């Protein structure tokens, strides 16, 4: 992603919700490879650098949305860039809604089958 901002030991892409959804839609429509999207927040700054595998995945992600207000404020202070918070949970809800409209398939993965089935029911209602 062009314009990726480094904040301490992690990065964030200066995207808003609309841009993040457009990127995800492009990834699905293009369908040329697996794409990764992470929510960038202060907690990852402390946990990801300690795990080389996760840190490398995060660093090479296709999209790093500004999930935490700490990342948003740090981008303003360190880079003079005004970015909006894109909460990962809201992004997921919007991706699911977009998927329903565009006919994309969603894979639900969880620890227990009954939890997965309940998640599917809730998504269908929404």
Helices and strands as residue ranges (DSSP letters): E 5-7, E 10-12, H 17-30, E 37-40, H 42-47, G 48-50, H 52-59, E 63-66, H 69-79, H 88-102, H 113-125
